[in-house]
Amino acid sequence: MNFSLPYKKISSLLELIKFSHTIFSFPFAIMSAFIAAGGMPTLRQLLLIAGALAMARSAAMSFNRIVDVDYDIKNPRTAYRVELQKKIGKKNVWIFTLVCTGLFILFAGLLSRLALYMSPLAILIIFGYSFTKRFTNLSHFVLGLALALSPVGAWIGIQGRFGITPFLLAFAVVLWTAGFDIIYACQDIEHDKKLDLYSLPKKIGLRWALVLSGILHFFMVLLLFIVPRYSDLGIIYLIGVCLAAVLLFYEHLLVKPKDLSKINTAFFTVNGIISLGLMGVTLIDIFA
């Protein structure tokens, strides 16, 4: 019994913060790290980058669940989050958030001095996102910015300075994330209207929201095609980008204004394949 209770709380906590969704930002951080290193980073660097990324995202998600509790309880899709918080205990969720924040700063500092200096700005962005739906329709782009910190942070962790390549990857992540978050937000239009929350689907309607999402993903692909100009990536990577473009096209075929039943497939499955696939072809290209 002494072991089952902590295990259940940990399991509930991982479900609360959707730890599996780390798959969206982690591959871009690894891509950036390997490009920055021009090959294989040290094991220490990889572990610190992975640790910093996991801690930052976990802190951001647990903080989001705390500050959004009054909204989550009123949405049938998210009400389970409040029940999970009750199982874990609000105090424990706060402790988890603070511990993850502290570890993120520690890991960033162990990577490089610039990473340490940038860590407060990263925290401000990832925590600030949780409040954006209260006052702006552009919250999707703020979420994209939060995820886009991963390739920039990984690059800084390896090289200790900024570069063009990580910012190209970061801008691509902003467009990609905003695009699929707009799709995901389509299912919450009525909820957003009821609670006076902001979102682009609510503002411009389902049809135009899906059109905008497609445009953002188109420009994301263009940015990815530019990356080899500022790195040593070549044909294998470019083939991977072409395949990612095909998958994005498929994603948009899945979701229609009058049929949102396949949103989860479009949101998680397809985008998970895209991020992991791009990471895979990047690593293959680097070592080929």
N, C-alpha and C positions, 0 to 999 in steps of 0.2 A: 504493500500500500504506500509506503514511503517513497517508492520509486515511481509508481504509476501516476501519482498526482503531478509531480514536476514534468513527467513525460507528456501528460495530457495538456498541461499548460504550454509547454514548448510547441507541441503540435498545433494547438489553437493559435499560438502567436505566429507561427509560420504561415498558417492559413489566413490570419488577420492581415498580415503585410503582403500577402501574395508573393512569397519569396521566389516562386517559380518564374515570375515575370521579370526577374533579373536577366533573363535570357535576352531581353530587348537591348540592354545597354552594355552588358558584359562583352559580347563579341566585338563591338566597335572599339572598346578599350584595348582589347588584345590585339586587334588589327593595328591600332595606332602604336602600341608598344613595340611590336615586331618591326614595323616600318621605321620607327625612330631608332631602334637598335641596329637596323640594317641586317637583321638576322635574329638570332636567339638572345633575348635579354637574359640576365642572370636569374637564377631561381629565386633569389632574394627579392629582386625587383618585381618579378611576376607575382609572388606571394603577397607583397605589400600592395601592389596595384589591385589584385583581386580582393584583398582584405579591405582596402579603402573603399572600393566600389560597393562591396557588400554592406559595409557599415553605413555608408552614406545613404544608400537606397533604403536600408532597413530603418534608419532613423527617420527619413523623410516619410515613409509609409506609416510608421507607427504614430508619428506626429499628426499626419493627416487624419488618421482614424480618431485621434483624441479630439481635434478641433472640429471635425465634421460630424460628431456624434448626433447632434440635433437634426441634421439633414439626413443622415443615413437611416435613422429610425423611421423616417417618414417615406422612405423609398423601398418598395417591396424587394427590389433587386439588391439592396445593400443593407437591409435590416439585420441580416445575419451577423454583420460586423459588430453591432451593439451587443448581441448575445455573446459573441466571442470575447468581447472586452469584459463582460460580466464574469465569464469563466476565469479569465486571466487575472482580473483585478486592475482597476484604473491606475493604481499606484505602481503596479508592476510594469504596466505599459510605459508609464513615465520614466521609470528607472531604466527600462530597456532602451528608450529613446536617448536618454542622457549618456548611457554607457556607449551606445553605438556612435554617438556624436563625438565623444571623447576619443574613442578608438580610431575614428576616421581622421581626426586631427593628428593623432600620434602616428598613424601609418603614413599620412601625407608628409609629416616632418621627417620621417625616416627615409623617405624617397628623395626629397631635395628641399632646399631652403625656399625656393620659389613656390613649390607645392604647398609648403606650410603657410606661406604668406597669403596664398590664394584660397586656402581652406575656409576662412570666415565668409568670403564672398560666395563660395559654393553652398555653405550652410544657409546663408540668407536666401539664395535662390530656391534651393530645394524645400526649405520650410515655407518660404513665401508663396510658393505655388498653391498651397492649401487654401489660401484666402482669395485667390484670384477670381473664382467663380462667383464671388459675392459682388464684384464691381466691374468686370470686363469680359467681353465676348472673346478675348484673345487668350484665354487661359490655356487653350490647346498649344499655343506657341510657347508659353511659359513652361509647360510640361516638357515640350521639346527641348527648350533651353536647359532644363534640369538634366535630361538624359544626355544632352550634347556635351556636358561637362566631362563625361567619361573619356572620350578620345583626347581631349585637350589635357585633362589631368594625367592620363597615362603617358602622353608625350613629354610633358613637363617632368614627370617622375623619372623618365629615362634620360632625357637630354638636359634637364634643368633650365630650359629656356623655351620660348615660344617658336612656332614655325607655321608656314603656310598650310602644309598638309593636314595637321590636326584640325585647323579651322575649316578647311574644306569638308573634312569628315563631320565636324560638328554642325556645320550649316546643313549638311545632308541629313543628319540625325534630327535636327529641328524640323525640317520639312517632312521627313518620313513620319516622325512621331505626331506632329500636328495633324497630318493627313489621316493616320489611322485613329487618332483620338477623336477627330471630328466624326468619323464613321461610328465609333463606339458611342459617342454622345447622342447619336440619333435616336437611340432607344430611350433616352431620358427627357425628351422634349416636354412631355406633359408634366413630369415631375419638376422640371426646371421652371415651367410656367407657374405651377402651383406654389412653389417656394420662392419665386422671384429670383432665381439664380440665372446666371448669364452663360450662354453658349452660342456658337455660330449656327448650329442647326435650329435652335430656337429663334435666332435673329433672322436668318435668311431662308429657312424652310429646308425640308429634307432634300428636295431635288437639287437645289443650288449648293447645299452643303456637300453633297456627294460629288458634284462637279468640281467644287473648290478642292476637295480632297484629292481628286484625280490630277488636278493641275499641280498641286504641291508635290505629289509623287513623281510627276513628270520632271519637274525641276530638280528633285532629289537625284534622279537618275543622271541628269546632265552634270550635276556636281560630281557625282562618282566617276563619270567619264573623264573629268578634268584631273583627278588625283594623280594618275601616272605622269602627268607633265611635271609634277613637283616631287616625284619619288622614283624609285627603281622598278615599280610595278609594270607589268607588260601584258601580253596577250591572254594569259590564263586569267588574270584578274578581270580584264575587259570582257571575256566570255562570261565570267561570273556575274558581272554587272548586267549583261544582256539577259541572263537567266533570271536575275532579280527583277528586271523590268517586266518579263513575261509573268512572273508570279504576282507582281503588283497589278498588272492588267487583269489577271484571274481574280485577284482580291476584289476588284471593283465590279467584276461580273457577278460576284456572289451576293452583293448587297444592292437592293433596288428600293426606290422610295416607297413602293407598296409591298415590299417583302424584306423585312429585317431579320428573318428567322436564322440567317446564316452569319450573323454578325460575329458570334464567338469564333467561328471557323476563320473568318476573315481577319479578326483582330489577333487572336493568339496563334493559331496553327500556321497560317500563311506567313505572318510577320516573324514568327520564330524561325521558320525555315529560311526566310530571307536573311536575317541577321547571322545565323549560324553558317549559312551557305557563303555569304560574303567573307566571313572570317576564314572559312575553310579555303576558298580559292586564293585569298590573300596570302595565307601561309604557304600554300602550295607554290604560288608564284615566287615568293621570296626564296624558297629553298630549292626551286627547280633549277 
